[in-house]
Amino acid sequence: MKKIMIASDIHGSAYFCKILIERFLEEEADLLLLLGDILYHGPRNDLPREYAPKEVIAMLNPLRNKIVCVQGNCDTEVDQMVLDFNILCQQAHIYVNDRHLVLVHGHKLDEKNMPALTEGDYLVCGHTHVPKYEIKEGYTYINPGSVSIPKENSCPSYIMLTDKFYWKDMAGNIYNMLD
């Protein structure tokens, strides 16, 4: 069984990226699924803690063979020039642990503008910075929240997928078991 870490919206925070990678290594995860908004914080967000995109680049590039990433609304071709893994695809499909995960950032494809899904799929989005797990008709919607700029009184978080989905805070504490 593979261990999969799902995270979104790092927004150039070296502080939270470092913690995320520490958790990735401690969890002994096989893959890191990033749901976009890797380096830039965007005009609507305040600067995240220790905003240092070059440090984020240096931390993520060595993991390039373990990262699957989709493009967020703050990710650009310039970002792709410095990152050693693909960040410019709009969606990705991963089949792992008997689950079909459809990964999107959530700014173009989301619950209102659905990508192609089949019965039982998991639509995995970032973008809102708000953790969410909701069983819908025909699919399950999952959002890990934001690594660096959580919203709506949520905490910086990620999801681990092993036999189940586990929401965790950046200290690695389980704060909700899903599925």
N, C-alpha and C positions, 0 to 999 in steps of 0.2 A: 504494500500500500504506500502510495506516495504521500508526502507531506507538502502541501501547497500553502504559501503565504500570499494573501491578496491585500494590496494596499493601494491607496490613491492620494493624489493631491499633496505631494511633498512640497511643491512650490519653492524650491531652492533653499529649504531650511537644512543647513548642515547639521544643526543640533538634532533634529528629529530624524534625518536620514541616517546619522550615525547610530541612533538608538534602534531604528528599524533594522539595520544590518546586523547589529548585535543580537536582536531577537531572531532574525533569520538564521544566524549561525547557532544560537542556543536551541532553537526549535529543530535544528538539523533538517531544515526544509530542502526539498529537492528543486522547487521552482518558486520564483517570485513573480507574481502577476501584478503588473503596475497598470493602473487604470487612468494614466495621463496626468498632465500638469506637473511635470517633473522639475523644471528649473525656474520658471518665471512665476511671480506671485500674482500677476494680473492687475489691472487698474482698479478693480473693485475691492481688492483685499489689502489690508495693511501688510507691511513687511512681516514675514514670519520670523520667529526667533532664530538668530544667527543666520540671516539670509546671506548665503555664500554659494551661488550656483557652481562656481569652479570647484569647490570642495565636494559638492554633491556629485559632479561629474567624476572626480577622482575616486570617490567611494563606489559608485555604481558600475563604472566601466570594467573593473576586474570580475564582476559577476555576470558579464554579458552573456555567457553561455547558459545561465540559469534564469534569465529574465525574458518574459513575454510582456510586451507593452502595447497599449493602444494610445492613440493621439488624443490629448485633451485640447480644450479650447485655447490654452496658453502655450501649447507646444508648436514649434515652427521648424522650417527647414534649417534655420541657423542652429537650432538645438540639435538637430540630427547630425550636423557636421561635427559635433564634439562628443556625441554619445556613440558608443560602439555597438549598440543594439538598436533594432528598428523601433522607432517611436511614431512613425507616420501612418500606420494603418488605422483605419476607422473602426474596425472590429476584428476580433480574433475568436476562434473556436477551439476549445480545449476539451478533450474527453479524458477524464481522470477519475479514478475511484468510482466507476460506474455512473458518472455524472457528465452531462454535456453542458459545459459552461460557455455562454456567449458573452464575450467581454466587449464593452463599449465604455466610452468616457461618460456619456449621458447628456452632452450638450446638443447633439444632433439626433442620435438614436437613444430612445429611453422608453418609459412606459406609455408615452403618448404617441411617439413615432417609432413603432416597434421594428427591430430587425427581424429577419426571418427566424422564427422559432418553431420547434416541434413540441408535441406533448411531452411534458416532464422536464423540459430544459430549464436552466438557471440563467436568468438575465442578470449579469453582474455589472453594475454601473458605479461610477464615482460621481464627480462634479458637484453634487449638492453639499458635500461636507457633513452630511447627516447620516448616521448609521440607520439601516433599515433592512428588515427581513419580512417579506410578505408573500404568502402563498396566494397566487392568483389563479384564475381559471386557465388551466393548461400549462402554467409555468410558475417559477418562483423568482421573485425579485430580491436581489441582495445588493446592498451598498455598504462597504466597510467604513464609511465616514472618511475623515481626513487625517492623515498622519500629522500635519502641522498646523492647520487652521480649522479646527472643528467649529461647527455652528450648532445653534439651537440647544445650547447647554450640554452638548455631547463632549466627550473627552477625545484626545488624540488616540486613534485606534487603527487596528488592522483585523483581518480575519485569517484564521488557520483552518484549512480543510484537511482532515485525516479521514476518519470514519464518519465524522459529522463536521459541521461548520461551528467554529468557536470564535466569537467576538472577543478580542482582547484589547486591553489598554496598553499603552507603550511601556508599562512596567512588566508586561507579560501576564497580568492577572486576567483570568477569564471573567468577563462580566455578563456573558450570556451564552448559553449553548443553544444552537439552532438545529433544525432538521431532525 
